[in-house]
Amino acid sequence: MSTTFTMSDVARHFGISRSQAFRELPSWPHQRQGLNISFTASDMAGINRIMNAGPDEQLARLNLLEQKRAEVRAMDAV
């Protein structure tokens, strides 16, 4: 049986708010079934690498987030 974590678990583990975790979600590995979002132990390890990345990786992550937001805005405009 594998352990899964909720968004609240992830936020608490990394010491951030749930809303901050939700904003970071597009750049994090996660599992989605319908509207339910969960994280495996492997996902948590990936998030840990992202959260502890150096400045170049952080900039790349922020650029990815902005690109995904732009895609969502473009879809909403249609």
N, C-alpha and C positions, 0 to 999 in steps of 0.2 A: 504494500500500500504506500503510495507516494504522498508526501505532505504538500498541501497547497496553502497559499497565503492570500489574504484579501488585501485590498488597497490600503485599508487602515493598518493592517499588520506591517506592510511595507513602509508606510509613512512613519509609524512608530519606531520601526527598526532603524531608519535612517535619520530620525530626529527632525522630520519636516512635517508640515501640515498636510492634511488629506488633499486640500485644494492644490497645493504645490505638487504633490505626487500626481494628481490628475493632469496638471499642465505638462508634466514631464513624460507622461505615459506614451506618447507617440515615439519617443526615442528609446523606450525601454522594451526589453523582451517580455512578452506576456502571453497569456492564453485568453481567448475570448469565446464564449458560447452565448450567442445572442447578446444581451446587455450585461451579462455576468463576466467580470474580469477577474482572473486569478493568476497567481504566480507560483511556479514550481521552485524547488531548491536551485535548479540550474538557472532559472530566470533571476533569482535573487543574487546569485554569484555574478551574473552578467551586469545587473544593476549596480552591484558593488564596484565592479571595474569602471563603469561609467561615472559613478559618483566620485571616485578617487582618481580620475584621469587628470593628466597634465593640461596645461593651457591650450595646446593645439587641439587635443581631443575635445575639450570643452567648447572651443570655437566651432569645430565641426558639428558637434551635437546641437549647438544653438542655431547654426545655419540649417541643419536638417529640420529642426522644429519650425523655423520660420518658413521653410519651403512647404512643409505639410500644412501650416496655417494658411498660406497663400492658396494652396490647392483647395482647401475647404471653403475659403472665401469665394473662389472662382466657381465652385459648384453651387454655393448659395446664391450667387448672382444670376445663375441661369434660370 
